[in-house]
């Protein structure tokens, strides 16, 4: 007897069989560290999009009755010297810190991609000039270069992001140049030239898409590094002014009470470290999938 299920096309059966197996393969490929990193990044993303769901208090509202209160059920991460809830300040500071890091990475990625394309495509004196500038920039510690730029631009989270972005241009330029030099001599690129494609068309249509895998991996790593640098600049007083919550500023404010109230330094420091490690783990995972 033929049932309705037996009359289904073979492609439907294949789809039903393939989808669960693909899901199982993806789950099996994710280790405990990968799942933990995804959980951390999900909490970070939730802090950016809906901080009110995680923050129980107003991050700017002082509480004179609870200054420097230890972690408790009412205040999971304790309070600062003005009685402000540390958890709420960390959650609300996530958006400011990550926005600055995203701006920094976009500046480095955008400018570095253009410079790398130009250097590898034109070659000669143009390549030599850009390469020497990149060598000089890479010889200067990134945080020091960012401090020099922010002194010229002025203090603030946005200026700190621009400074960090400028300091990361050299890394993106170098890796983009290397990838373009590898791809531009491949047979399909030469065939596109022989078929009458202009240099700009070939670069955008064929070279750029096939050069971006390594650049995207660097983007994830640079995003984690940008979080550290922006937090460092904020710690030194170059970022957002008080009382605005920012991760580096929270560590800076808590260092005066590190002996009596160590959670003011330990908790935001751990948040910075765990977030950067989660981003690094995700970068390794994406690089492994790209290589596979």
C-alpha positions in Angstrom: 0.0 0.0 0.0 1.4 3.4 -1.0 1.2 6.1 1.6 1.4 9.9 1.1 4.9 9.9 2.6 6.0 7.4 0.0 4.8 9.6 -2.8 6.9 12.6 -1.7 9.7 13.5 -4.1 13.2 12.2 -3.3 14.5 15.7 -2.9 12.1 16.2 0.1 13.5 13.1 1.8 17.0 14.3 1.1 16.2 17.7 2.7 14.7 16.1 5.8 17.8 13.9 6.2 20.4 16.5 5.4 19.2 19.3 7.7 19.4 17.4 11.0 22.8 15.9 10.0 24.1 19.4 9.2 22.9 20.7 12.5 24.5 17.7 14.3 27.8 18.3 12.5 27.8 22.0 13.5 27.0 21.1 17.1 29.7 18.5 17.2 32.3 20.9 15.8 31.6 23.4 18.6 33.5 22.5 21.7 32.6 23.6 25.2 34.9 26.7 24.9 33.1 27.7 21.7 29.7 27.4 23.3 30.9 29.4 26.3 32.3 32.1 24.0 29.0 32.3 22.1 27.2 32.7 25.4 29.4 35.5 26.5 29.0 37.3 23.2 25.2 36.8 23.4 25.2 38.5 26.9 27.4 41.3 25.5 25.1 41.8 22.6 22.1 41.9 24.9 23.8 44.5 27.0 24.2 46.7 24.0 20.7 46.2 22.5 18.6 46.0 25.8 20.7 47.0 28.8 17.5 47.5 30.9 17.0 43.7 30.9 20.3 43.1 32.7 20.9 46.3 34.6 18.7 46.5 37.8 19.5 50.1 38.6 20.2 53.5 37.1 23.9 53.5 36.3 24.2 57.2 37.2 22.0 57.3 40.3 24.0 57.5 43.6 22.9 55.8 46.7 24.3 57.5 49.8 23.1 54.6 52.0 25.2 52.0 50.2 28.7 53.3 49.3 31.3 50.6 48.6 28.8 47.8 49.5 30.2 44.3 49.0 28.6 42.0 46.4 25.3 40.7 47.6 21.8 39.6 46.4 20.8 43.2 46.0 24.0 44.3 44.2 25.6 41.3 42.5 28.9 43.1 41.8 28.7 45.5 44.7 28.5 49.3 44.6 31.1 52.0 44.0 32.2 54.9 46.2 28.9 56.8 45.4 26.7 53.8 45.9 26.1 53.2 42.2 25.5 49.6 41.2 28.6 48.2 39.5 26.6 45.7 37.4 24.4 48.4 36.0 27.4 50.6 35.2 29.2 47.7 33.4 26.1 46.8 31.4 25.4 50.4 30.3 29.1 50.9 29.6 29.2 48.0 27.2 27.5 49.9 24.3 29.9 52.8 24.6 33.0 50.6 24.7 31.9 48.3 21.9 30.7 51.2 19.7 34.1 52.8 20.0 35.8 49.5 19.2 33.6 49.0 16.1 34.3 52.5 14.8 38.0 51.9 15.3 37.9 48.6 13.4 35.9 50.1 10.5 38.4 52.9 10.1 41.3 50.5 10.1 39.5 48.0 7.8 38.3 50.6 5.3 41.5 52.6 4.9 43.7 49.6 5.1 41.7 47.8 2.4 42.0 50.7 0.0 45.7 51.2 0.7 46.5 47.5 0.4 44.6 47.3 -2.9 46.4 50.3 -4.3 49.8 49.1 -3.2 49.4 45.6 -4.7 47.7 46.7 -7.9 49.9 49.5 -9.0 53.2 48.3 -7.6 56.4 50.2 -8.3 57.0 53.5 -6.5 53.4 53.5 -5.2 53.8 50.1 -3.5 57.2 51.1 -2.1 55.9 54.3 -0.7 52.9 52.7 1.0 55.0 49.8 2.3 57.6 52.2 3.9 54.8 54.1 5.6 53.3 50.9 6.9 56.7 49.8 8.2 57.1 53.0 10.1 53.6 52.8 11.6 54.2 49.1 12.6 57.4 50.1 14.4 55.5 52.3 16.8 53.5 50.6 19.6 49.8 50.8 18.7 48.7 52.2 22.1 51.5 54.9 22.0 50.5 55.9 18.5 46.8 56.1 19.6 47.8 58.3 22.5 49.7 60.7 20.2 46.6 60.9 17.9 44.1 61.5 20.7 46.2 64.3 22.2 46.0 66.0 18.8 42.2 65.3 18.4 41.1 65.8 22.0 39.6 63.5 24.6 36.4 61.5 24.3 35.2 58.1 23.3 34.8 58.9 19.6 38.2 60.6 19.4 39.7 57.5 21.1 38.1 55.3 18.5 39.5 57.4 15.7 42.9 57.2 17.3 42.8 53.4 17.7 41.5 53.1 14.1 44.4 55.1 12.7 46.8 53.0 14.7 45.3 49.8 13.2 45.5 50.9 9.5 49.0 49.5 9.0 48.1 45.9 10.0 45.1 45.9 7.6 47.1 47.4 4.8 49.9 44.8 5.1 47.6 41.8 5.1 45.4 43.1 2.3 48.4 43.8 0.2 49.7 40.3 0.8 46.4 38.7 -0.1 46.0 40.8 -3.3 49.5 39.9 -4.5 48.6 36.3 -4.1 45.2 36.4 -5.8 45.9 38.8 -8.7 48.1 36.4 -10.6 45.7 33.5 -10.4 44.4 32.1 -13.8 40.8 33.3 -13.4 42.0 36.9 -12.8 44.2 36.9 -15.8 41.3 35.4 -17.9 39.1 38.3 -16.8 41.8 40.8 -18.0 42.0 39.0 -21.3 38.3 39.2 -21.7 38.4 42.9 -21.6 37.7 43.6 -18.0 39.1 46.9 -16.7 41.5 47.0 -13.8 38.9 48.5 -11.4 36.3 45.9 -12.5 38.7 43.0 -12.0 39.8 44.3 -8.6 36.2 44.8 -7.3 34.6 41.7 -9.0 37.3 39.1 -8.6 40.4 40.1 -6.5 38.7 41.8 -3.5 36.1 39.0 -2.7 38.9 36.3 -2.9 41.2 38.3 -0.7 39.0 38.9 2.2 39.1 35.7 4.2 42.3 36.5 6.0 41.3 40.1 6.4 38.0 39.1 8.1 39.9 37.0 10.6 42.2 39.9 11.3 39.1 42.1 11.8 37.9 39.9 14.7 41.3 39.9 16.3 41.6 43.7 15.9 38.1 44.2 17.4 39.3 42.5 20.6 42.5 44.5 20.5 40.5 47.7 20.0 38.5 46.9 23.2 41.7 46.7 25.2 43.1 49.9 23.7 40.0 51.9 24.1 39.6 50.6 27.7 43.3 51.5 28.3 42.8 55.0 26.9 39.7 55.4 29.1 41.6 54.2 32.1 44.3 56.9 31.5 41.6 59.5 31.3 41.4 60.0 27.5 38.0 58.4 27.0 34.5 59.4 28.2 34.5 61.8 31.1 32.9 60.8 34.5 30.2 60.0 35.4 29.6 58.2 32.1 30.1 54.5 32.4 32.9 53.0 30.3 34.8 49.8 31.1 38.2 51.4 31.3 36.9 54.3 33.4 35.3 51.9 35.8 38.7 50.2 36.5 40.3 53.7 36.8 37.7 54.8 39.4 38.0 51.6 41.4 41.8 51.5 41.7 41.7 54.0 44.5 39.7 51.4 46.6 41.5 48.3 45.4 42.5 47.3 48.9 39.2 47.8 50.7 36.9 47.1 47.7 38.7 45.0 45.2 35.6 44.1 43.2 35.6 47.6 41.8 38.7 46.7 39.8 38.4 42.9 39.5 34.9 42.7 38.0 35.2 45.2 35.1 38.7 43.9 34.5 37.3 40.3 34.2 34.5 41.6 31.9 37.1 43.1 29.5 39.3 40.0 29.6 36.5 37.5 29.1 34.9 39.5 26.3 38.3 39.7 24.4 38.9 36.0 24.9 35.4 35.2 23.6 36.0 37.3 20.5 39.4 35.6 20.0 37.8 32.2 20.3 35.2 33.1 17.8 37.9 34.3 15.4 39.7 31.0 15.7 36.5 29.2 15.0 35.7 31.2 11.9 39.2 30.9 10.6 39.0 27.1 11.0 35.8 26.9 9.1 37.2 29.1 6.3 40.3 26.8 6.1 38.0 23.8 6.0 
